[in-house]
């Protein structure tokens, strides 16, 4: 299309494909290399938009804050855990038909114990790969 544009325009109108007046992103795979003389303009526009989309939403790198060491690449950056996570929150007092007929005092004050459901069990020993049925040595 660079040497004889009128011929290129005529061939595109005969074939019913759109004129292509912009560069196409090339594929790095040699089996998928495109021939610009036999490419539809809509397909080229799609490839350009696809390349822009993939570059915008690429995996971001995650680094350690102290040492700036690269840990991994991630598509979903993790947000820091809020300060109130795992800590008791005060609950307003309310009346109930069931016993104890209201919220207990330690829950109203926000001093109840919050248990970790994912904590290691009784027989967990960090140095070993399997779990024993015995108590953890102290």
N, C-alpha and C positions, 0 to 999 in steps of 0.2 A: 503494500500500500504506500510505501515511501517513494518508490520510483514512478509508478503510474497511478495516480490517485483516481483519475476519471475511470480507468478500467476497474479499479477496485470498487468504486462506488457503483458502477454498472453491475458487476458480479454480485455485490451485496443486495442490490434491488432485485436481481433475477432470482437469487436464492431465497430471498425473504428474510435475511438476517440483518441485524443492525450494524451500522458502521462503527468501527472501533477506532477512536482517536486518542487513546491513552495507553500507558504501559501496563502490562499484565504482570502480576507477581509470578515468578517462576517457581516451580516445585524443585526441591532438592533431589527427589527420586527420579532417576533417569527414565524409568518406565512411564512416568506421568508427565513428562515434559510436554508443553503445549506448543503447537505450531500456530503462530499468530495469523497466518494467512487463512487458516481454516477454523477460526474460532468465532463464535457468536459474541456480539458485544454485550449481551445480557449475561452470558457466562463469565466474561471478563470482569464485568462490574460486580458480579457476585463474588468472584475470587478476591477482588480488592477489598470488598466489605468484610469478607471472611477473615482476611489477613489482618485488617484493622481491629476486628472484634477479638481475635485470638491474642493479638499483642496487648490489647487493653486489659483483658481478663486472664493474663498469664499468671502462673504461680508466683507468689511473692516470696522473697527470702526472709527467713526468721533468724535473728542473731541474738546471742546472749547479751543482755544489757551491760554487764560489767566488762567483759573482755572483747565484745564485738565479734565473737567467733560465730561463723556460720553454722547453724544447727541443721536446718532442712528448708525445703521449699514447701509452701502450703498455698492452697487456693482459698482457704477460709482462715484468715488471721484470727487468732484467739484474743478475746478481750480480757483484761485483767479481772480477777475474781473480786467482787465487791467486798468492802470491809465487813459488812454485816453477815457474810456467808458463814454458816455453821455456828453463829452466836445466837443466844436466845433473844427474842424480841418480846416486848410487853404486849399483852393481849387485853383489850378492854373488857371490863366486867359485863357479863350478860346472864340473864336468868334462863334456866333450863328446866324442863319437866322431869328429867332424869337426874338420879343422884350423881354428883354432889350438888345439884340445883344451881350451879353457877361456876365461874372460873376460879380455880384455886389461887390462893394468895401469891405463891411463888411465880405463877404464870402471869398474874397481873403486874407483878414487880419486874418480870423479865429475868428471873433468876433460876429457871428450870434447867435441868440437865438435858442436853441434846446428845443423843447417841449417834455414833457413826455406823450406818448399816453396812458400809463397805470395809470396815476395819478387819484386820486379820483375826482369825479365830484363836482358840486356846492353844492348840498344838502347833502354831506357826513358828518356825525358826528361820530367821532371815538367811542364815548361812547355808541352809540345805534347800534342795530343790523340791523335796516332797514334804508332806505334812504328817507328823506323828500324831497319835492319839493321846499323847501324854501332855503333862503340863510343860510350859516353857520354863527352862531353867532361869533362875534369877541371879 
